[in-house]
């Protein structure tokens, strides 16, 4: 049976973050919203009307001062910003995982089993080949059989 964790109030969460070495920066132009930074990762939280905390900007590794998104392309994870795609290293993933776990604990969030095993991505883009023709023809020809291109030779080689 899973233990339930009480969600922290805004002041409790901020105190926990400060006590655990997070750098806190007030968001410009808004009240009750802060950015926090640790391990070269960042996220933003905001105060709800009931004095609880909501994660406003998901955790991401900082690249050029911008919070990146973790993209999984199947063969490699990438840190994506508006200006760059950077291959994620093991050190990036460890820092992001540790940051996310501590942030979840700070706000009193639920820690899920699959997230505790490692870093989960913001987006998964497996097998997205640009310019690929419709796969419905290969399905119509039977499993494992691709359609022959027009003008293909029917000669058999010895």
N, C-alpha and C positions, 0 to 999 in steps of 0.2 A: 504494500500500500504506500502510495506516495505521500510524503509529508507536505502539508501546505505551508507556504511561506507568506507571512503578512506583508502586504504592500506597504512600503515606507511613505511617510509624508514628504512633502517638498523639502522642509528644513532637515529632516532626518537623512534624506538622500544626499543633500549637499554636504552635511556634516560628515557622512560616511565617506564621500568622495574625497573631501579635503584630508581627512584622517588617513586615507590610504594612498596619498601621494598624487592625486589627480590635479592637474592645472585647470582651474575654472576660469572661464572668460564669459562675461555677460554679453549676450547677443546685442549688437547695436540696433537701436531703434525699436526694440521690443522689451516688454517687461516679462518677468517670469519665464525666461528662456535662457539657457546657458549652454555653451560649448565646453566640453572637457577634453583633455589631452593627456595621454600617458602611453609609453612605449612607441611613440611616433604614430599613434592611432588617435582618432577623434570621433566624437558623436555629439549629438545635441539632445537635451531633454527640456521639457516644458512642464509647467505646473497646470494641472487640471483644475476645474472649478471646485472639486471636492477635496482639494489640497493633496492629491496623489500626484504621481509622476508618470509622464508618458514620454517614450523615446520619440523625439521629433525627427532626427536625422540618424539613420542606422550607422553603426560603427563601420569605420573604414580606415585603411592605412593612408597616411598623409603623403601626397606626392605634389610637390610644388605648392604647398599651402592649401591644396584642395583634397577633400575627403574622397577617396577612390571607392569604387564598387568592385566587389570580387566577382569575376565572371569565370565560369568553368566551361571550357571548350572541349572537354573530354580527355584530350591528350595533355592539357596544360591549364593551370589557373592563371588568370591575368588580373592585374589591378588596372581598372579603367577610370580615367578622368575625362573631362571634356577636351583635353589637349593630348592625351597620351594613353597608350596601352603598354603596360610594363609586365613582363613575365613575373609571376609571384614566386619568391624563393621560400624555402622552409622557414627562414627567419621572419619573413613577412607574415606567413601564416601562423606561426607560433605567437607572435606579438598580437596579431588580430584576435586570435582565439583567447588569449589571456585577457586582453582588454574587454572583449565581449562578455566573458564569464564574470569579471569583476563588476562591469556595468550592470549586468543582470542582478547580481547580488546587491548592489547599491540601491537599486530601485525596488527590490523585493520581487523581482520577476521570477517566472518559472524557468527552471533549467531542464531542458528536455534531453533525453538519453542520446539521441543522434547528434545533438549539438555538443554534448560533453565529450564525444569521441574525437571531435576535430572541428575544423572550421567549415561552416556551411556557406555556400555561395549565394550571392544575391540573384544570380541568373545562370541558367544552364543552357548552353547552345551546342548540343551534341549533333553531329551529322547535319550541319547546315551548309551544304555545298552550294555556292552561288552558281547560277546558270544550269543547274541540274534539270534534265527533262522530267516530265511527269512520270512518276513511278507506277501509275496505274497500268501502263502497257506491260511492264515487267510482271506485274501481279497477274494479268490476264494470260500471259504465256506460261504460267506455272511457276512453282517455287524454284528459285535459282536460275531461271532462264531469262536472259535479257533479250529484248527484241533485236533482230538483225538490222543493221543500218541499211538504208536503201543502196542497192547496187552491190551488195556483199556477194562474194563468190561462194558457190555451193560445191566447189571442188574439194575432194578429200585428198589429203597428202598421205603417201605411203608410210 
